[in-house]
Amino acid sequence: MENRWSDRDAEAAVERYARDGVNRDLALRTYTTRLLGAEPRLVIHGGGNTSVKTVMAELTGDEVEVLCVKGSGWDMATIEPPGLPAVRLAPLLELAALQALSDEDMVNAQRGNLLDSTSPNPSVETLLHAFLPHKFIDHTHSNAVLALTDQPDGEALCREAYGDTMGYVPYIMPGFALARKAMEVYRQILAVDPRHRRARRFLGDARASLNMYYDEDHERREDRRAQVLRTPISEFELSVRSRNCLAKMDIQSLGDLVHKTETELLAYKNFGETSLQEIKDILAQKGLNLGMPAEDDAPLRSSPAVVAGGDAQIDALFGAPSMPGSFGTPGAAPGLPAIPGMPGAAGQDPTDVSIEKLDLSIRARRCMDNLEIRTVGDLIRHSEAELLASKNFGQTSLNEVRRKLEQFGMSLKRK
């Protein structure tokens, strides 16, 4: 299945909806909901709902954390921002402390906490979205998954297919009981494995949550493409002039090269049409061309306060699993100054800063997960070569990591 996310289309949606006063989070939520709804294999009979946790203003102007969740009567394929009504999040989280809640009381609580009383009814799955701490949540009824779950031995089939990469919730009718059970299963996973990659990875952004729906064949194709882009320029038979020009432009790999345009190359001294054609011929052999967009774009940022706030309230109700090095502020080392513009409390040792606070791109974060890099201190113990050897980590990701470390006055380990 093809992932139809487009950075350009996503940003266009943000810009378009901003003219109507819609914030970035809700604009991206609308964009990705429409992508999911346009794929019939993911939303059989239109089934499914999506949400985003964000911050909006009350009539008084005070900001409040809200859950924007799909409303009744809206089609995911054509949904607009009004189809994702905003519900105050804190009152919904308080409901998690109850042992039971009737459907009537649940609907009343949800409607009573709408920012706009004229909004459509929030989804019957609203509490499911509220009780899970993830910022963006995509819930669909995909054909492939239903083919496994809707069997007499559905759970066994799912465990055979997915192993421990998924949480398993028994069938429960939509509503409060299902929401509470899903939350308990999620927290049980983290209690057993606090660093569970899949459970933790998708807390932050719209693109990451959407990526959960696409199969590993696409990942393998991306891996092969990344390997090609990492190919050193030195492996190709180039003229001396072309080789020297590329070296002076600090173009070390095919990945560096494809992000250059013809105009940029021709603007360099001694690089002419003959050298340009030589380069284009080499790229054509690999199915590449000049002027390709960078794969590792800056992440679409979330509101850390919303995620942290949701986690904190659920922790207060159900107890927090032990999660060293993940969310929360790492311990401070006495006598060390705060770093202006960087996350972390005053007096915190920069090497203790969590990698999650660096706002790395999705691809760079995956590398950190694969190498079990949890803090800045862990990161600077690795060399550039070690990072580049990680799957899907290329020169663009490396440059991103370098920039982040430079803000701390640090660098990767020398060879």
C-alpha positions in Angstrom: 0.0 0.0 0.0 1.4 3.4 -1.0 1.9 6.1 1.6 0.5 9.2 0.0 1.9 11.7 2.4 3.4 14.7 0.7 5.3 17.3 2.6 4.3 19.9 0.0 0.6 19.0 0.2 0.7 19.0 4.0 2.2 22.4 4.2 -0.3 23.7 1.6 -3.1 22.4 3.8 -1.6 24.2 6.8 -1.4 27.4 4.9 -4.9 27.1 3.4 -6.6 26.3 6.7 -4.6 29.0 8.6 -6.6 31.6 6.6 -9.7 30.4 8.5 -8.0 30.5 11.9 -7.2 26.8 12.0 -4.0 25.9 13.8 -1.3 23.7 12.4 -2.2 20.6 14.4 -5.8 20.5 13.3 -4.8 21.4 9.7 -2.4 18.4 9.6 -5.0 16.2 11.3 -7.5 17.1 8.6 -5.0 16.4 5.9 -4.0 13.0 7.1 -7.6 12.0 7.9 -8.5 12.7 4.3 -5.6 10.5 3.1 -6.8 7.6 5.2 -10.4 8.1 4.2 -9.4 8.1 0.5 -8.1 4.5 0.8 -11.2 2.1 0.9 -9.0 -0.8 2.1 -8.4 1.2 5.3 -11.9 2.5 6.0 -14.3 -0.3 5.0 -17.8 1.1 4.8 -16.4 4.5 5.9 -15.4 3.1 9.3 -12.8 4.8 11.5 -12.0 8.0 13.4 -9.0 10.2 14.0 -8.0 12.8 16.6 -5.3 15.2 17.6 -4.5 16.7 21.0 -3.7 20.4 20.8 -4.3 23.8 22.4 -7.1 26.2 21.6 -8.5 29.4 23.1 -11.7 29.7 25.2 -14.0 32.6 24.7 -12.1 34.4 27.5 -8.9 34.0 25.5 -7.4 31.5 27.9 -5.7 28.6 26.3 -7.0 25.1 27.1 -5.9 21.6 26.0 -8.4 20.0 23.8 -9.0 16.8 21.9 -10.1 17.4 18.3 -11.8 14.1 17.3 -13.9 13.1 14.3 -17.5 14.1 14.7 -20.6 12.1 13.7 -21.8 12.5 10.1 -18.5 13.4 8.6 -16.8 11.3 5.9 -13.0 10.8 6.5 -12.3 11.2 2.8 -13.9 14.7 2.6 -13.6 15.9 6.2 -12.9 19.6 7.0 -11.8 21.1 10.3 -15.3 21.6 11.6 -15.7 17.8 11.3 -13.2 17.4 14.1 -14.9 19.1 17.1 -12.7 20.3 20.0 -13.5 18.8 23.4 -11.8 20.0 26.6 -9.3 17.3 27.4 -8.8 17.5 31.2 -12.5 16.6 32.1 -12.3 13.6 29.7 -9.2 12.3 31.4 -10.9 12.6 34.8 -13.4 10.1 33.6 -10.7 7.4 33.5 -10.9 7.2 37.3 -14.5 5.8 37.1 -15.2 2.1 37.1 -18.2 2.4 34.9 -20.0 5.0 32.8 -23.2 4.7 30.9 -23.4 5.6 27.2 -25.8 8.4 28.1 -23.5 9.9 30.7 -20.5 9.5 28.4 -22.3 11.4 25.5 -23.4 14.1 28.0 -19.9 14.6 29.3 -18.5 14.8 25.8 -21.0 17.3 24.6 -20.8 19.3 27.8 -17.1 19.9 27.2 -17.3 21.0 23.6 -15.7 24.4 22.9 -18.4 25.1 20.4 -21.8 23.8 21.5 -23.0 23.8 17.8 -20.4 21.2 16.8 -21.4 17.7 15.8 -21.4 14.9 18.4 -17.8 13.7 19.0 -17.2 10.1 18.0 -18.3 7.3 20.3 -14.6 6.5 20.4 -13.7 9.9 21.9 -12.6 8.5 25.3 -10.4 5.9 23.6 -8.6 8.8 21.9 -8.5 10.8 25.1 -7.2 8.0 27.4 -4.2 7.2 25.1 -1.4 9.7 25.4 -0.4 9.9 21.8 -0.9 13.3 20.1 -2.2 12.0 16.8 -4.3 8.8 16.8 -5.6 7.1 13.7 -8.3 4.4 14.2 -9.5 2.6 11.0 -11.2 -0.6 10.1 -8.7 -2.0 7.5 -9.4 -5.0 5.4 -6.1 -6.7 6.1 -6.4 -6.4 9.9 -10.0 -7.5 10.0 -9.1 -10.6 7.9 -7.0 -11.6 10.9 -9.1 -10.4 13.8 -12.5 -11.6 12.6 -11.7 -15.3 13.0 -12.4 -17.8 15.7 -8.6 -17.7 16.6 -8.2 -14.1 15.7 -5.8 -13.2 18.6 -3.6 -16.2 17.8 -3.4 -15.2 14.2 -2.5 -11.6 15.1 0.2 -12.6 17.5 1.7 -14.9 14.8 1.7 -12.0 12.3 2.7 -9.1 14.6 4.4 -10.6 17.6 5.1 -8.1 20.3 4.9 -5.1 18.1 1.2 -4.6 18.9 -1.1 -4.4 21.9 -4.0 -6.8 21.9 -7.4 -5.7 23.2 -10.3 -8.2 23.4 -13.5 -7.3 21.6 -15.6 -4.8 23.6 -18.4 -2.6 22.3 -17.3 1.0 21.6 -17.5 3.3 24.6 -16.1 3.8 28.0 -15.2 0.1 28.7 -13.3 -0.3 25.5 -11.4 3.0 26.1 -10.4 2.0 29.6 -9.3 -1.5 28.5 -7.2 -0.1 25.6 -5.5 2.3 28.0 -4.7 -0.5 30.4 -3.2 -2.7 27.6 -1.1 0.2 26.4 0.3 0.8 29.9 0.9 -2.9 30.5 3.1 -2.9 27.5 5.2 0.0 28.8 5.3 -1.5 32.3 6.9 -4.7 30.8 9.1 -2.8 28.3 9.4 0.9 29.1 11.3 1.5 25.9 8.9 -0.4 23.6 9.7 1.3 20.3 6.3 1.1 18.6 4.4 2.2 21.7 6.7 5.2 22.2 7.6 6.2 18.7 4.4 7.7 17.6 3.7 10.2 20.3 4.7 13.3 18.3 3.5 14.0 14.8 1.0 13.5 12.1 3.3 11.9 9.5 4.6 9.3 12.0 1.1 8.2 13.0 0.1 7.8 9.3 3.2 5.7 8.7 1.9 3.0 11.0 -0.5 2.0 8.3 2.0 1.1 5.6 3.7 -2.2 5.2 7.3 -3.3 5.5 7.6 -3.8 1.7 7.6 -0.1 1.4 10.2 0.1 4.2 12.4 -2.3 2.3 12.2 -0.3 -0.9 13.1 2.8 1.1 16.1 0.9 2.6 17.4 0.0 -0.8 17.0 3.5 -2.0 18.8 4.8 1.1 21.7 2.4 0.5 22.0 3.8 -3.1 22.0 7.4 -1.8 24.8 6.5 0.6 27.0 5.3 -2.2 30.3 7.4 -2.1 31.0 9.5 -5.2 34.5 7.9 -5.2 33.0 4.7 -6.4 32.2 6.2 -9.8 34.5 6.8 -12.8 34.4 10.6 -13.1 36.7 13.0 -14.9 39.3 14.7 -12.8 37.5 18.1 -13.2 34.1 16.7 -12.1 35.7 14.8 -9.2 37.6 17.9 -8.0 34.5 20.2 -8.3 32.3 17.8 -6.3 35.0 17.4 -3.6 35.3 21.2 -3.2 31.5 21.4 -2.9 31.7 18.8 -0.2 29.5 16.4 -2.2 30.5 13.0 -0.8 27.7 10.7 -1.7 24.9 10.3 -4.3 22.5 11.6 -1.6 24.5 14.8 -1.4 24.5 15.1 -5.2 20.8 14.5 -6.0 19.8 17.4 -3.7 21.8 19.8 -5.9 20.2 21.5 -8.9 21.7 21.9 -12.4 21.9 25.6 -11.7 23.8 25.2 -8.5 26.4 22.8 -10.1 26.9 25.0 -13.2 27.4 28.1 -10.9 30.5 26.5 -9.5 33.9 27.5 -11.0 35.2 25.1 -13.8 32.0 23.0 -13.7 30.5 23.1 -17.2 28.0 21.4 -19.4 30.3 18.4 -20.1 30.7 17.7 -16.4 26.9 18.2 -15.9 26.1 15.6 -18.5 28.6 13.2 -17.0 26.8 13.5 -13.6 23.4 13.2 -15.1 24.4 10.0 -16.9 25.6 8.4 -13.7 22.5 9.4 -11.8 20.3 8.0 -14.6 21.9 4.6 -14.2 20.6 4.6 -10.6 17.2 5.9 -11.4 18.0 9.2 -9.8 18.2 12.8 -11.0 19.3 16.2 -9.8 17.1 18.5 -7.8 15.4 15.7 -5.8 13.8 16.8 -2.5 15.5 15.9 0.8 14.0 12.9 2.5 14.7 13.9 6.0 12.6 17.1 6.4 12.4 18.8 9.8 9.7 17.1 11.9 6.2 18.5 12.2 6.3 19.6 15.7 3.8 18.8 18.3 2.9 20.5 21.5 5.0 18.8 24.2 2.7 20.2 26.9 -0.3 18.4 25.6 1.4 15.0 25.5 3.1 15.5 28.9 -0.1 16.8 30.4 -2.1 13.8 29.2 0.6 11.4 30.5 0.7 13.1 33.8 -3.0 12.9 34.4 -3.2 9.3 33.4 -0.2 8.5 35.6 -1.9 10.2 38.5 -5.0 8.0 38.1 -3.3 4.6 37.3 0.3 5.0 38.5 3.3 5.7 36.3 5.4 2.8 34.9 9.1 3.1 35.5 10.5 4.7 32.3 14.0 5.9 32.9 15.3 8.2 30.2 12.0 8.7 28.4 9.5 11.4 29.2 10.0 13.9 32.0 13.1 16.0 32.9 16.3 14.1 33.5 18.1 14.6 36.8 20.0 17.8 37.0 23.7 17.9 37.8 24.6 20.7 40.3 26.6 23.6 39.2 26.0 23.3 35.4 24.3 26.3 33.7 21.3 26.0 31.5 21.9 26.1 27.7 20.0 29.0 26.1 17.4 27.9 23.6 17.8 24.2 24.4 15.6 21.9 26.4 16.5 21.0 29.9 16.3 22.7 33.3 18.8 25.1 34.7 21.8 23.2 36.1 21.1 20.2 33.9 24.1 18.4 32.5 23.7 18.6 28.7 24.7 15.0 28.3 21.6 14.0 30.3 19.2 15.7 27.9 16.8 13.2 26.3 17.2 12.6 22.6 13.4 13.0 22.3 13.8 16.6 23.3 16.0 17.3 20.2 13.0 17.3 17.8 14.8 15.1 15.3 13.3 14.0 12.0 11.5 10.6 11.9 14.3 8.9 10.1 16.9 10.2 12.5 14.8 9.1 15.5 14.6 5.6 14.1 18.4 5.5 14.0 18.5 6.6 17.6 16.1 3.8 18.5 18.1 1.2 16.5 21.3 2.1 18.3 19.5 2.5 21.7 20.7 6.1 21.9 18.6 7.7 24.7 20.5 10.9 25.7 22.9 13.4 24.2 25.6 11.7 26.1 24.8 8.4 24.4 24.9 10.1 21.0 28.3 11.8 21.3 29.8 8.4 22.1 29.0 7.3 18.5 31.0 8.3 15.4 29.6 9.5 12.1 30.5 6.2 10.5 28.5 4.3 13.1 25.4 6.4 12.5 25.8 6.2 8.7 25.9 2.4 9.0 22.4 2.4 10.5 19.5 1.5 8.2 18.0 4.6 6.4 20.4 7.0 8.0 22.0 9.2 5.4 24.0 12.4 5.0 20.9 14.6 5.5 20.2 12.9 8.8 23.9 13.2 9.8 23.9 16.9 9.0 20.8 17.3 11.1 22.4 15.6 14.1 25.6 17.7 13.7 23.5 20.9 13.9 21.7 19.8 17.0 25.0 18.9 18.8 26.6 22.2 17.7 23.9 24.0 19.8 25.4 22.2 22.8 29.0 22.9 21.7 29.4 19.2 21.1 30.2 16.8 18.3 30.2 13.1 17.4 33.1 10.9 18.4 36.1 11.1 16.2 37.2 8.0 14.5 
